[in-house]
Amino acid sequence: MTQSYQKLEAIEVAFDDENLVANAGLLLVSTLASKLGLADVIADKVDLTGRVGGANPASKSLTLIHAMVAGASHIDHVDMLRAGSSSKLLSFHVAAPSTLGTYLRSFTFGHVRQLDEVIEEELTRAWAMGLAPGDDPLVIDIDSTICEVSGYHKQGAAYGYTKKLGYHPILAVRSDTGEVLHCRMRKGSANTQRGTKRFVQELIARCRRIGATGKITIRFDSGYQSEATLKELERLGISYTMAVRANAKGIRSLVEAIDSDSWTPVGVFLLLDPGPHRRATGRRRA
């Protein structure tokens, strides 16, 4: 392993041996974390005083983050950061898997909210470096995903519509950069709409606080069709697109009542219905 004295902003990771395997790419992640002051923010925001395993939250959190970036899916995979010279790429002490297990069990929901503060502060710093949309339109996609788990003792894990044991978190992703702006863990059996109204309230408040001053548009699929959510979006002055099921009560008759001259072609989309997927010409009211 040879040292390179190039500027970190212009570093390039390359292999000269096809059989060489390493986690050298973590250098880029570690550099970004350092520039955003992630360790200091975690140390300042996360207070686990009195909780078993709650000491040194910064190094433990960074260990988990970097391991996941490197592909870890189980807590024992954290050991990949201690293999070979991987730890030399990192600016923090790599914690052992058993230590991290105790650390994670020390969290309550209130401590998770402290991590929310960490996320917001990091987004604020990143946007201040040039990522903020400012007065430009901001488009956000809200959707959920299924995080499958192994074992039957995971708190909150349950079977949902996919018939897979896991969690059903909801996420808000910025469409142009792929940034996760907000997320909330939910039980695996949670309905798609569960907590959406509150989630939208927190998301919009966060975006406004960290620098989004222009128009915000949120995109939903039909699983989020809810009168409460729609009213909240209108109250907040947020534009939105939301797919609806054509067979929903009253929807089909309302669509059919719109005069044909009031429609404008906008492209092609997939019309999702309980039956097979059908392709249709997308139209909107003029």
VMD Tcl script that draws the C-alpha trace (Angstrom):
set ca {
  {0.00 0.00 0.00}
  {1.55 3.31 -1.06}
  {0.59 6.73 0.24}
  {-0.66 9.44 -2.08}
  {-0.43 13.14 -1.22}
  {-3.09 14.44 -3.55}
  {-5.87 16.74 -2.46}
  {-8.83 14.81 -1.09}
  {-11.23 16.76 -3.31}
  {-9.54 15.33 -6.39}
  {-8.72 11.83 -5.21}
  {-9.26 8.89 -7.52}
  {-9.43 5.29 -6.35}
  {-8.14 2.71 -8.83}
  {-6.95 -0.91 -8.78}
  {-3.92 -2.16 -10.70}
  {-4.59 -5.82 -9.95}
  {-7.82 -7.52 -10.97}
  {-7.57 -9.82 -7.94}
  {-7.23 -6.96 -5.45}
  {-10.23 -6.46 -3.16}
  {-10.49 -3.55 -0.74}
  {-12.85 -0.91 0.63}
  {-10.79 2.00 -0.65}
  {-13.97 3.76 -1.80}
  {-14.80 4.43 1.85}
  {-12.18 7.16 1.72}
  {-14.61 9.29 -0.26}
  {-17.42 8.67 2.22}
  {-15.13 9.37 5.17}
  {-13.95 12.61 3.56}
  {-17.53 13.79 2.99}
  {-18.46 12.93 6.59}
  {-15.48 14.92 7.82}
  {-16.30 17.94 5.66}
  {-19.88 17.93 6.95}
  {-18.66 17.58 10.54}
  {-20.83 14.51 11.06}
  {-18.95 13.22 14.10}
  {-19.26 16.54 15.92}
  {-22.96 16.85 15.07}
  {-23.71 13.35 16.41}
  {-21.72 14.03 19.58}
  {-23.66 17.26 20.07}
  {-27.17 16.02 19.25}
  {-27.25 12.41 20.51}
  {-27.35 12.11 24.31}
  {-27.59 8.56 25.66}
  {-26.45 9.43 29.16}
  {-27.39 6.70 31.60}
  {-28.14 4.14 28.90}
  {-26.06 0.95 28.78}
  {-23.80 1.13 25.73}
  {-24.59 4.80 25.11}
  {-21.04 6.15 25.32}
  {-19.21 7.50 22.27}
  {-22.23 7.71 19.94}
  {-20.23 9.40 17.19}
  {-17.72 6.61 16.54}
  {-20.39 3.92 16.87}
  {-22.78 5.66 14.50}
  {-20.03 6.30 11.97}
  {-19.01 2.64 12.14}
  {-22.57 1.59 11.28}
  {-22.88 4.16 8.48}
  {-19.62 3.23 6.78}
  {-20.30 -0.50 7.11}
  {-23.69 -0.10 5.43}
  {-22.14 1.95 2.64}
  {-19.65 -0.88 2.14}
  {-22.50 -3.36 1.78}
  {-23.06 -4.67 5.31}
  {-26.53 -6.15 5.82}
  {-25.94 -7.83 9.21}
  {-24.27 -6.44 12.30}
  {-21.46 -9.02 12.12}
  {-20.52 -7.60 8.71}
  {-19.11 -4.55 10.50}
  {-15.92 -6.56 10.90}
  {-15.16 -5.79 7.25}
  {-14.02 -2.36 8.45}
  {-11.41 -4.01 10.66}
  {-10.04 -6.27 7.94}
  {-6.71 -5.49 6.33}
  {-5.95 -1.78 6.15}
  {-9.55 -0.62 5.85}
  {-9.48 1.16 9.22}
  {-6.63 3.38 7.96}
  {-9.09 5.01 5.57}
  {-11.35 6.09 8.42}
  {-11.10 9.02 10.80}
  {-12.78 7.26 13.74}
  {-12.34 4.20 15.93}
  {-14.15 1.21 14.43}
  {-16.44 -0.39 17.03}
  {-16.89 -4.15 17.37}
  {-20.20 -5.77 16.32}
  {-21.08 -6.77 19.89}
  {-20.50 -3.20 21.06}
  {-22.77 -1.88 18.33}
  {-25.52 -4.31 19.29}
  {-25.55 -2.93 22.83}
  {-25.46 0.61 21.44}
  {-28.48 0.11 19.20}
  {-30.49 -1.44 22.04}
  {-29.90 1.69 24.12}
  {-32.12 3.80 21.81}
  {-35.67 4.80 22.63}
  {-38.00 6.64 20.24}
  {-36.91 9.90 21.84}
  {-33.29 9.15 20.98}
  {-34.31 8.35 17.42}
  {-35.75 11.86 17.24}
  {-32.28 13.11 18.20}
  {-31.00 11.36 15.08}
  {-33.64 13.31 13.15}
  {-31.89 16.47 14.35}
  {-28.58 15.08 13.12}
  {-30.05 14.43 9.67}
  {-31.50 17.92 9.45}
  {-28.25 19.57 10.48}
  {-26.30 17.54 7.92}
  {-28.77 18.44 5.17}
  {-28.48 22.08 6.18}
  {-24.70 21.94 5.85}
  {-24.83 20.06 2.55}
  {-27.36 22.48 1.07}
  {-25.25 25.42 2.24}
  {-22.41 24.04 0.10}
  {-24.50 24.50 -3.04}
  {-27.17 21.80 -3.03}
  {-30.01 23.99 -1.78}
  {-32.77 24.49 -4.37}
  {-33.36 28.04 -3.13}
  {-36.15 29.63 -5.16}
  {-36.09 26.83 -7.76}
  {-38.88 24.23 -7.74}
  {-38.30 21.24 -5.48}
  {-39.87 17.90 -6.43}
  {-40.08 15.18 -3.78}
  {-41.17 11.56 -4.16}
  {-42.82 9.89 -1.18}
  {-43.00 6.13 -1.08}
  {-42.53 3.18 1.23}
  {-40.36 0.11 1.00}
  {-40.17 -3.33 2.56}
  {-37.05 -4.09 4.60}
  {-37.02 -7.85 5.03}
  {-35.42 -9.24 8.21}
  {-34.23 -12.62 9.43}
  {-35.36 -14.02 12.78}
  {-38.59 -13.62 14.69}
  {-37.45 -11.40 17.59}
  {-37.04 -8.13 15.72}
  {-39.15 -5.51 17.47}
  {-41.74 -4.15 15.04}
  {-41.07 -6.73 12.34}
  {-44.29 -8.18 10.92}
  {-45.84 -9.60 7.78}
  {-47.36 -7.08 5.40}
  {-48.93 -7.20 1.95}
  {-45.77 -8.75 0.45}
  {-46.02 -11.72 2.87}
  {-42.40 -11.03 3.86}
  {-41.28 -10.55 7.47}
  {-39.84 -7.09 7.88}
  {-40.44 -3.38 8.33}
  {-42.43 -0.93 6.21}
  {-40.64 2.45 6.43}
  {-41.79 5.56 4.57}
  {-39.25 7.80 2.82}
  {-39.16 11.17 1.08}
  {-36.56 11.45 -1.68}
  {-35.51 14.57 -3.59}
  {-36.10 13.71 -7.24}
  {-33.13 15.51 -8.82}
  {-30.37 14.43 -6.42}
  {-31.68 11.27 -4.78}
  {-31.22 12.70 -1.29}
  {-33.35 11.13 1.42}
  {-34.89 14.21 3.04}
  {-36.99 12.44 5.66}
  {-37.75 8.90 6.77}
  {-39.78 7.16 9.41}
  {-39.68 3.53 10.49}
  {-43.00 1.69 10.65}
  {-44.14 -1.76 11.65}
  {-44.03 -4.32 8.87}
  {-47.81 -4.69 8.82}
  {-48.42 -0.91 8.68}
  {-50.86 0.29 6.04}
  {-49.23 2.30 3.25}
  {-51.03 5.49 4.36}
  {-50.13 5.17 8.03}
  {-48.61 8.37 9.41}
  {-48.50 10.11 6.02}
  {-50.19 13.33 7.18}
  {-47.73 13.83 10.04}
  {-44.86 12.76 7.81}
  {-45.74 15.44 5.24}
  {-45.99 18.09 7.95}
  {-42.50 17.26 9.24}
  {-41.04 17.01 5.72}
  {-42.29 20.40 4.55}
  {-41.26 22.11 7.78}
  {-37.77 20.65 7.41}
  {-37.39 21.66 3.77}
  {-38.43 25.23 4.56}
  {-36.03 25.45 7.50}
  {-33.01 24.24 5.55}
  {-33.40 26.44 2.48}
  {-36.21 25.46 0.11}
  {-37.97 28.76 -0.55}
  {-39.58 27.99 -3.92}
  {-42.46 25.84 -5.05}
  {-42.59 22.32 -3.62}
  {-44.30 19.47 -5.43}
  {-44.79 16.04 -3.89}
  {-45.49 12.92 -5.94}
  {-47.45 9.97 -4.51}
  {-48.71 6.68 -5.85}
  {-52.29 5.51 -5.34}
  {-51.49 3.86 -2.02}
  {-51.44 7.30 -0.39}
  {-54.83 8.40 -1.62}
  {-56.35 9.94 1.52}
  {-58.67 12.85 2.13}
  {-56.74 13.82 5.27}
  {-53.44 13.94 3.38}
  {-54.93 15.93 0.50}
  {-56.42 18.50 2.88}
  {-53.09 18.86 4.64}
  {-51.24 19.42 1.36}
  {-53.73 22.11 0.39}
  {-53.43 23.74 3.83}
  {-49.65 23.86 3.44}
  {-49.89 25.25 -0.10}
  {-48.00 22.28 -1.56}
  {-48.51 21.15 -5.16}
  {-48.88 17.43 -5.67}
  {-49.58 14.62 -8.07}
  {-51.34 11.56 -6.74}
  {-52.37 8.48 -8.65}
  {-55.89 7.27 -7.91}
  {-57.57 3.96 -8.51}
  {-60.06 4.31 -11.33}
  {-62.39 1.86 -9.63}
  {-62.52 3.92 -6.42}
  {-65.97 5.06 -5.33}
  {-67.05 8.07 -7.38}
  {-63.73 8.51 -9.24}
  {-64.75 6.84 -12.49}
  {-68.01 8.76 -12.74}
  {-66.26 12.08 -12.04}
  {-63.65 11.40 -14.73}
  {-66.29 10.40 -17.25}
  {-68.23 13.60 -16.52}
  {-65.30 15.80 -17.65}
  {-65.90 17.20 -21.13}
  {-63.55 15.81 -23.76}
  {-62.51 19.34 -24.75}
  {-61.12 19.88 -21.24}
  {-58.34 17.30 -21.63}
  {-54.76 17.94 -22.78}
  {-52.35 15.12 -23.79}
  {-49.33 14.94 -21.46}
  {-47.63 11.72 -22.58}
  {-47.92 8.03 -21.90}
  {-48.14 6.24 -18.56}
  {-49.03 2.84 -17.15}
  {-52.56 2.68 -15.77}
  {-52.39 0.40 -12.74}
  {-55.61 -1.38 -11.91}
  {-56.55 -4.56 -10.04}
  {-56.39 -6.30 -13.42}
  {-53.38 -6.60 -15.76}
  {-51.35 -3.46 -16.44}
  {-52.79 -1.52 -19.34}
  {-51.07 1.18 -21.34}
  {-53.06 4.37 -21.86}
  {-52.55 7.87 -23.14}
  {-52.12 10.24 -20.21}
  {-54.33 13.31 -20.20}
  {-55.00 16.09 -17.76}
  {-57.69 18.69 -17.44}
  {-56.80 21.95 -19.19}
}
mol new
graphics top color blue
foreach p $ca { graphics top sphere $p radius 0.5 }
foreach p [lrange $ca 0 end-1] q [lrange $ca 1 end] { graphics top cylinder $p $q radius 0.2 }
display resetview
